[in-house]
Amino acid sequence: MANDDEAGARAAAEYFVELYGYAVQSQDLVEFTNFCDPASVFCSGVIDDVNADITAGTRTEGGASVLHVYRVDVPAADAFYTVWGRVDRDPFIAVGADGSTIFESDGEDALDFAVAVEHIPGHGWLTRAAKPGIVPIS
């Protein structure tokens, strides 16, 4: 991630997806928040969901996520790279404050995902946007 190039953008997007899973599991939002543009709808939604879980006393167990990148678009009119791939998420459960299972998931395989990242000199990478279920136009 030290480089402001395609390889750096790829590493930043992969890290972002892993960080997303970590934030949901640990309910530690510090690094996730620092890695996100405050204007990102995806990031704001994750932060809101984790804070709601904290308030309700619920937690998520499992659900680690990995991004498998298949294309990186270099900046054109925008200042950011768009990283295209698919996300695989391990099985997970949501546990209520009383210890009961609220929700179970078998995980997800091959969820199309796009991440827009920008390298900010003196700061590092910043996630401008992320969107599941989107594929690049050929």
C-alpha positions in Angstrom: 0.0 0.0 0.0 3.0 2.3 0.1 2.8 3.0 -3.6 0.4 5.3 -5.5 -0.1 2.9 -8.3 -2.3 0.0 -9.4 -0.5 -2.4 -7.0 -1.1 0.0 -4.1 -4.7 0.5 -5.0 -5.2 -3.2 -5.2 -3.6 -3.7 -1.8 -5.7 -0.8 -0.3 -8.9 -2.3 -1.6 -8.0 -5.8 -0.3 -7.2 -4.3 3.1 -10.4 -2.3 3.2 -12.5 -5.4 2.7 -10.6 -7.3 5.4 -10.9 -4.2 7.7 -14.7 -4.2 7.1 -14.9 -7.7 8.4 -12.7 -6.9 11.3 -14.8 -3.8 12.2 -18.0 -5.8 12.2 -16.6 -8.7 14.3 -14.6 -6.6 16.8 -16.8 -3.6 16.9 -13.6 -1.5 16.8 -14.3 1.2 14.3 -11.1 3.3 14.7 -9.0 2.0 11.8 -12.1 1.5 9.6 -13.2 5.1 10.1 -9.7 6.4 9.4 -9.6 4.5 6.2 -13.0 5.8 5.0 -14.1 9.1 3.4 -16.7 10.5 5.7 -18.9 11.0 2.6 -18.9 7.3 1.7 -22.4 5.9 1.9 -21.1 2.4 2.3 -18.7 3.3 5.1 -21.4 5.4 6.9 -23.7 2.4 6.7 -21.2 0.1 8.2 -20.4 2.5 11.0 -24.1 3.0 11.8 -24.7 -0.8 11.8 -21.8 -1.5 14.1 -22.8 1.3 16.5 -26.4 0.0 16.5 -25.0 -3.5 17.4 -22.9 -2.0 20.2 -26.0 -0.1 21.6 -28.2 -3.3 21.4 -25.5 -5.5 22.9 -25.4 -7.7 19.8 -22.2 -9.1 18.1 -21.2 -10.9 15.0 -19.0 -14.1 15.2 -17.2 -15.2 12.1 -17.7 -13.6 8.7 -14.2 -12.8 7.7 -14.2 -11.2 4.2 -11.6 -11.5 1.4 -11.5 -9.5 -1.8 -10.3 -11.3 -4.9 -9.3 -8.6 -7.4 -9.8 -9.1 -11.1 -9.3 -5.6 -12.4 -8.0 -2.2 -11.4 -9.0 0.9 -13.3 -6.5 3.8 -13.1 -7.7 7.3 -12.4 -9.2 9.2 -15.4 -11.4 12.2 -14.7 -11.6 11.2 -11.0 -8.6 11.1 -8.7 -9.3 7.6 -7.5 -8.6 4.0 -8.7 -11.6 1.7 -9.0 -10.8 -1.9 -7.9 -13.1 -4.6 -9.2 -13.4 -8.0 -7.7 -15.5 -10.5 -5.8 -15.8 -10.9 -2.1 -16.0 -14.2 -0.3 -17.3 -14.1 3.3 -17.0 -16.9 5.8 -20.1 -18.2 7.6 -21.2 -16.0 10.5 -23.8 -15.7 13.3 -25.3 -12.7 14.9 -25.6 -13.1 18.7 -28.0 -11.2 20.8 -27.3 -9.5 24.2 -28.7 -12.6 25.9 -26.4 -14.9 24.0 -29.1 -16.3 21.7 -28.5 -16.6 18.0 -30.4 -14.0 16.1 -29.2 -14.8 12.6 -27.1 -17.4 10.9 -25.4 -17.1 7.5 -23.6 -19.8 5.4 -21.5 -16.9 4.1 -21.2 -15.6 0.6 -19.2 -16.6 -2.3 -18.3 -14.5 -5.4 -20.2 -11.4 -4.4 -19.2 -8.8 -7.1 -17.8 -5.7 -5.4 -16.2 -2.4 -6.4 -14.0 -0.2 -4.2 -12.9 3.3 -5.1 -9.7 4.3 -3.4 -7.5 7.4 -3.6 -4.0 7.9 -2.4 -3.7 11.1 -0.4 -0.1 12.3 0.0 0.9 12.4 3.6 -2.1 10.4 4.6 -2.1 7.2 2.6 -5.1 5.5 1.0 -8.7 6.6 1.6 -11.8 4.6 0.5 -14.1 7.0 -1.4 -16.8 4.5 -2.1 -17.6 0.8 -2.1 -20.5 -1.0 -3.6 -21.5 -4.7 -3.6 -23.3 -6.3 -6.5 -21.7 -4.2 -9.2 -19.6 -5.4 -12.2 -17.4 -3.4 -14.5 -18.5 -2.4 -18.0 -16.3 -4.2 -20.5 
